[in-house]
Structures are given as structure tokens and as C-alpha cells.
Amino acid sequence: MTEDTVPRWLRPVEPGNSANCQVEVDPALCVDEETARSLGERVKHIEREVTVFVASSYPATLAAEILREEKDNPRVLIRAATAEEVLARYAGALAGGPRVLSRRIEWQEHSASEMVSDPVAVLWTGEVLFNRGPGGISSPLYALEAAAEAWAFGSALRLHAMGVCSAQVVCWHCAAPLAEQAIEKGDDEFDRLRGFWVSPIRSHEILPVWLPGVILENNIRGKVG
């Protein structure tokens, strides 16, 4: 694998390379000056071109990315982490696949087929809901809540001009033997499983995702106007 094909969150940088870099915070994060300074202190010594981190001063998973548009003057950009970057950070925790519970789920593919009972695997999707009429967008299935949350948070920041109402993550209970293929095959497999006579994948819980108040206030104001 060549350096160009290695994901940037796996590419190492020289120790101390970021210490003297100018640090910028993505305006979409809507941070004040004090929070920006606090975040900047967290990324003075990063080890990879993209480093995922969580800070007590900001309630979302962030990434510090070294940018090299000017070869002799690199800078560090703090932005929302992507779902893929979060998955890479927690790859060790996911080595065994999705979390499996002691409880079971019963499902039946066709009305004439046998009922099957399997352990429950926990999967997650992220969702962004719009306030301009019904609808929204949703993510692929993930085995990690933090990845779904990162997807929902980052997507809401990118789409806020469209009138974002809210963001959330949905916890799904899925028959464990079918969970990996549901993650790998995406929407088509998800729709297929949901279409069973008794589905092996069902929504279990919906949790809100925090968004910067500035975004929600602007969109509510636009809706009222």
C-alpha cells in the first residue's frame, strides 16, 4: 500500500510537527474564543495527519487535521470528525463485531417459514431531520454509536442552511447472525430485512444528538419568518 492510499488518519507525522502550526477552528462548530483556545491546546502534539479526539470543552467528537496547502507553512484545522475516522479510532473495540446482548429476537422470513430465535446485536444509524416539510436523511448502519453520532452531527453542520430541525441516533436490535451483512451491504440489505414477515431488525431507541444552538436558532427563526 502506497502512502497516497493510506487513510490520512493512519499516516504518522514527525513528533512535534504540529506544535508550531497555526490552529484554526471550523466556523461551523460555532465556538467562542475561550473554547477555541482550549481546543487549540489539545492539538499541539498530534501523531497523525488526522487525529480524532474528545474534549470536555465541546460536546461532540472532533478531528484535528494537518493541512499542507503551503508546504512550508502547515496549519491544523479542528473540525467535526467523520464516522469513518471515529470507527478507525475505536477499531480495537470493534474487533469482535457489533455488541451482542443476552436477550433474543424472533424473526420469520416468510409467513410459511419457521420462526427463528437469535441473540440481539446492537446497531446504530444517524439521522438529520428538516423543518421545511417532512423528511430528512439517514446514515448507513454502524456497529458503534459514536460513529452514527459523528455522521449525524457532521451532516447537520453541512446541511444547516437547508433548515435542520434536529439530529438523532437510532438504536437498532438485529438478529446477530445477520448484523455483519446488514452493515456491509447497506440500504438494500436493510430494506430486505425490514421486509421480512417478522423482521429480524427493529428500532429500539432514539437518542438526540447535540447541535450548536446558533444553527437551531437560525433555522427556527427562518421557519417562523
C-alpha positions in Angstrom: 0.0 0.0 0.0 1.5 3.4 -1.0 1.4 6.4 1.2 -1.3 8.0 -1.1 -3.7 5.1 -0.5 -3.2 5.0 3.3 -6.1 6.9 5.0 -4.9 10.2 6.4 -5.9 9.2 10.0 -3.3 6.4 9.8 -0.4 8.5 8.3 2.1 9.4 11.1 3.7 12.8 11.3 7.0 13.8 12.9 6.8 14.2 16.7 6.2 17.9 17.5 5.3 18.7 13.9 2.1 20.4 14.9 3.5 22.3 17.9 4.2 25.5 16.0 1.3 25.2 13.5 -1.4 27.8 13.3 -4.5 26.3 14.7 -7.9 27.1 13.1 -11.4 26.0 14.2 -14.0 25.3 11.6 -16.6 28.1 11.9 -19.4 25.5 11.5 -18.6 24.4 15.1 -19.8 27.8 16.4 -17.2 28.0 19.2 -16.4 31.1 21.3 -12.8 32.4 21.7 -12.3 30.7 25.1 -13.4 27.3 23.7 -11.2 27.8 20.6 -8.2 28.4 22.8 -9.0 25.3 24.9 -9.3 23.2 21.8 -6.1 24.6 20.3 -4.2 23.5 23.4 -5.4 19.9 22.9 -3.9 19.6 19.4 -0.3 20.9 19.9 1.1 17.4 19.8 -0.8 15.2 17.4 0.7 12.0 16.0 -1.2 11.5 12.7 -2.3 13.7 9.8 -5.9 13.4 11.2 -6.3 12.8 14.9 -9.8 12.1 16.4 -10.3 13.4 20.0 -13.0 14.3 22.6 -12.7 17.4 24.7 -14.5 18.4 27.8 -15.0 21.9 26.4 -17.0 20.7 23.4 -19.8 18.1 23.4 -19.0 16.4 20.1 -16.3 14.2 18.7 -13.7 16.3 16.8 -10.8 15.8 14.5 -7.5 17.8 14.2 -6.3 17.7 10.6 -2.9 18.9 9.4 -3.3 20.9 6.1 -0.4 21.5 3.8 -1.6 23.8 1.1 1.5 25.8 1.8 4.3 23.2 2.0 6.5 25.3 4.5 3.6 26.6 6.5 1.2 23.7 7.6 -1.8 24.5 9.7 -4.1 22.5 11.9 -7.8 22.6 11.3 -10.2 21.5 14.1 -13.5 20.2 12.7 -16.2 17.6 13.2 -14.9 14.0 12.9 -16.4 11.8 10.3 -17.9 8.4 11.0 -15.1 6.6 9.3 -12.5 8.5 11.4 -14.3 7.6 14.6 -14.5 3.9 13.5 -10.8 3.9 12.9 -10.1 5.4 16.4 -12.2 2.7 18.1 -11.2 -0.2 15.8 -9.8 -2.3 18.6 -13.2 -2.2 20.5 -14.9 -3.3 17.3 -12.6 -6.3 16.6 -15.3 -8.7 17.7 -18.0 -7.1 15.7 -21.2 -5.5 17.0 -22.1 -5.7 20.6 -24.3 -8.8 21.3 -26.8 -8.8 24.1 -28.1 -11.7 26.2 -31.7 -11.1 25.1 -33.0 -12.6 21.9 -35.0 -11.6 18.9 -37.6 -13.7 17.0 -38.0 -13.3 13.3 -39.6 -15.0 10.3 -38.7 -14.5 6.7 -42.0 -15.7 5.1 -45.4 -16.4 6.5 -44.9 -20.2 5.9 -41.3 -20.4 7.2 -40.2 -21.3 10.7 -39.8 -18.7 13.4 -36.1 -18.2 14.2 -34.7 -17.0 17.5 -31.3 -15.4 17.7 -29.2 -13.2 20.1 -29.6 -9.5 19.6 -26.8 -7.4 18.0 -26.9 -3.7 18.6 -26.5 -1.4 15.5 -26.9 2.3 15.1 -27.9 4.9 12.4 -27.6 8.6 12.4 -30.5 10.9 11.2 -30.9 14.6 10.4 -34.4 15.9 10.3 -35.5 19.0 8.4 -38.1 21.6 9.4 -39.2 22.5 5.9 -41.8 19.8 5.5 -41.4 16.2 6.5 -38.3 14.2 5.8 -34.6 14.0 6.4 -31.6 11.9 5.7 -30.1 8.8 7.4 -26.8 7.1 7.6 -25.7 3.6 6.9 -25.8 1.1 9.8 -22.8 1.2 12.2 -21.7 -1.1 15.0 -20.7 1.9 17.1 -23.0 4.6 18.5 -20.2 7.2 18.3 -19.8 6.7 14.6 -23.6 7.2 14.0 -23.5 10.3 16.2 -20.5 11.7 14.3 -22.3 11.2 11.0 -25.5 12.9 12.3 -23.5 15.8 13.8 -21.3 16.4 10.8 -24.2 16.1 8.3 -26.3 18.6 10.3 -23.4 21.1 10.2 -23.1 20.8 6.4 -26.8 20.9 5.8 -28.0 23.6 8.3 -28.8 26.0 5.5 -31.5 23.6 4.3 -33.3 24.1 7.6 -32.1 21.4 10.0 -34.7 20.7 12.7 -32.7 18.2 14.8 -30.3 15.3 14.7 -30.5 12.0 16.4 -29.2 8.4 16.5 -31.4 5.4 16.3 -30.5 2.1 18.1 -31.5 -1.0 16.2 -31.8 -4.5 17.5 -30.8 -7.0 14.8 -30.5 -10.8 14.7 -26.8 -11.3 15.4 -26.1 -13.7 12.5 -27.4 -11.1 10.1 -25.8 -8.0 11.6 -22.5 -8.0 9.7 -24.1 -8.4 6.3 -26.6 -5.6 7.2 -23.6 -3.3 7.9 -21.7 -4.4 4.8 -24.5 -4.4 2.2 -26.1 -1.1 3.3 -29.6 0.2 2.4 -30.6 -2.7 0.1 -30.0 -5.3 2.8 -31.6 -3.1 5.5 -34.7 -2.8 3.3 -34.7 -6.5 2.6 -34.6 -7.4 6.3 -37.2 -4.9 7.2 -39.5 -6.5 4.6 -39.5 -10.0 6.3 -42.8 -11.3 7.6 -41.4 -10.7 11.1 -38.4 -8.5 10.7 -35.0 -9.5 12.2 -34.1 -5.8 12.7 -36.2 -3.4 14.7 -35.7 0.1 16.1 -35.2 0.1 19.8 -34.4 3.6 21.0 -34.0 7.1 19.6 -31.5 9.5 21.3 -31.0 13.2 20.5 -27.7 14.5 19.1 -26.5 17.8 20.4 -26.2 20.6 17.8 -24.8 24.1 18.2 -27.6 26.4 19.4 -26.7 29.0 16.8 -27.7 26.6 14.0 -31.0 25.6 15.6 -31.9 29.2 16.5 -31.3 30.4 12.9 -33.3 27.7 11.4 -36.2 28.2 13.8 -36.1 31.9 13.1 -36.2 31.1 9.3 -39.1 28.8 9.8 -41.1 31.4 11.7 -40.3 34.1 9.2 
